[in-house]
């Protein structure tokens, strides 16, 4: 694609990077075949190719973003299926992230939009605030019909039936390896996951220590910054990312780290991109070091060579999270590990298509998100599985809200298969304690 940025514009590193990306695009349209929003809406401007034209025009002409451009950029899930499909290697992720930052800085949204985005940015990255918000949503759900905005109704619907107690395993501490130590790793405990499902981190710690890893929850680490990053709120996202970089670098300089383990694939895609995010920042060297040892939990488990398990007589439908298969290019590891552990693994048709969760997308674009959820649930249920497995909390919540089939994190099944407890979602419903608020 030919671009016409001026020499002055190209002095801006963000414009320079977007120019490189735009010039790689050859208008082939392969991306439209795998774009979920194009599949649902059928509008060229809701495809990657269409959005690329809008972004190019906006950036080249330094336009104040108009409502039309913002609408189509906002509808992008950032599922990155287009990057998997693109034969020209167009790095759409960096381009759309730049566009969102530009829109955030140059476009005044309607008050309701600004208020919603502010609320999400102030709540979701903070586990305790999010926990209180979930409790409030449960209390407000009976009055759902009074909510005039579909996005507010989606926020009420987000609250799970049972909000788990706080897990003290998420506090900064060290968990020694069981037996000889093979690796020392930092576990990213995340933000929303700590409020929505504490079983995932608990299972991860049990499994890793059983496999000979000392697991560290680093002091000062928290949200990866993805939620605000994808809203174009660069200052907030970079502050969160820098806190993680400082925390993990301190561990590297201390007793050392072999890996930073991430069990939420949306976070993993962002952490692995810290080197790019801070390419023009004094913290670049530390950011690049963090990115270089960041691993999805499935990558590390493949290295650790989990023991082969006996047939467990359980059929698992594996949902490939977009951030894992497209963002991190990890496709086979989770399925390989589940099969090795003794599970029968099936994959639905159109497994490359997004479930519609996509961070805050299901809250800000509930109609499109709902259609994608229905499609994904239908394809998963068609396999008639005993359980659905995924590697991302957002996908788990999204799919779980549309099916009665238990939805588990891959690591919960692997923990169980190697000596851990039966996952909560597979046990008989039990009396649950009131959530611990501390």
C-alpha positions, 0 to 999 in steps of 0.5 A: 500500500502506498502511503504519503506521510511527510518527513515531519510526520515520520519523525514520530515513532508511532507514525513510523511504525504504522507507515511500515505496517501500512506499506506491507498491506497489498489489499488482497482481502484474505483477512476478510475470510477470518474476521469475526466482525466481517462474518457477522456484519458483512460490512467492508469497513468492519473488516481489517482491510476496511479498517486499515483504509480508515486508519491510513486516511485518519493518520495521514491527514491528521484528521480529527476522528469522525463518528464513522471511523471511531465506530468501525475501529471500536467494533474491532475485537483485536482477535488478530485472526487477520494476522494469522491469515495475512500472507504479507505479514501485516502487523495489524495489532500495532496499527490498531493499537496506534489508532485507538491511542490516536482516537483517545487523544483526539476524539471527544466521545459522547458522555455515556461512552466516556463514563463507561470507559472510565468506569471500566478502566478504574475497576477491572484492573483492580481485583478488590474494586472489581470484586465489589463491583461484581457483588453490586452487579449481583444485587442489581441484576433483578433490576436489569429491565430498568437499564436503558443501555445494553452495555449496562445490562451486559455489566450486570450479566457479567457477574458469576453466580458464585464469587469466589473467596479471595485466595491468599495464594495470590499474595506476594510470596514464594512456593518451594518446588516439590522435590529437586528444583528444576526452574524458578518462575514468576507467576503473573496472577493478573487482575480480573482473574483474581476476582472471577476465578481463584481456582486457576492460579491455585491449580497453576501453583500446585502443578508447577511446584509438583513439576519441580518449579519454585513459584514466585508471586512478585511484590508489586506485580499486577494488571498487565495493562491490556485492558486500558491499552486496548482502550487507547489509554496509554498512560494508564496501561504503561503505568501498569506495565512498568510496575510489572517490569520493575517487580519482575526485574527485581526478581531477575536481579535477585535469585533469578528467573527462568520464566514469567508464567502467564495463565491468561493468554490475553495478558500473555500477548501484551506482556510479550509485547512490552519490548515494543510498547517501551521501544522508545522508553528508558526502560526498554532493556528491562521491558525487552528482558521481561518479554523474552522470558514471558511464557504461556503456561502451556509453553512451560509445561511442554518443556517440563514434560508432564507425565503420561496419564491414563485414559480418564474417560472424559471428552474435552472440547478445546476452545482456542483463545484468540490471544493464544492462537493468533496473538502468541501463535500457540496452537498445539501445546494445550491440546497436546498436553490434554491428550498426554494427560489422558483426555479425549480432545475435540476441537469445534469447527471454525475454531479460529473465530473469536467467542466475542469476549475480547477483554472489555468488548463484551461490555462495550459491544454486547450485541456483536459479542452476543452473536459471536458467543452464540455461534461459538457455543453452538459449535462447541456443544455440537461436539457433545463434550463432557467439559470445555477447556480454554486458556483465558478467563475472558473466554471462560466467562463468555462461553460459560454464560451460554452453556450448561457444560462445565468450562475449565481452564486447561491447567485445572484439568492438567493439575487434576490429572497429575495429582491435584483435586477434582476441579470445582466445576466438576464437583457436586454443588456445595454450600459456598461461603460468603466472599471474603472481602479483604 
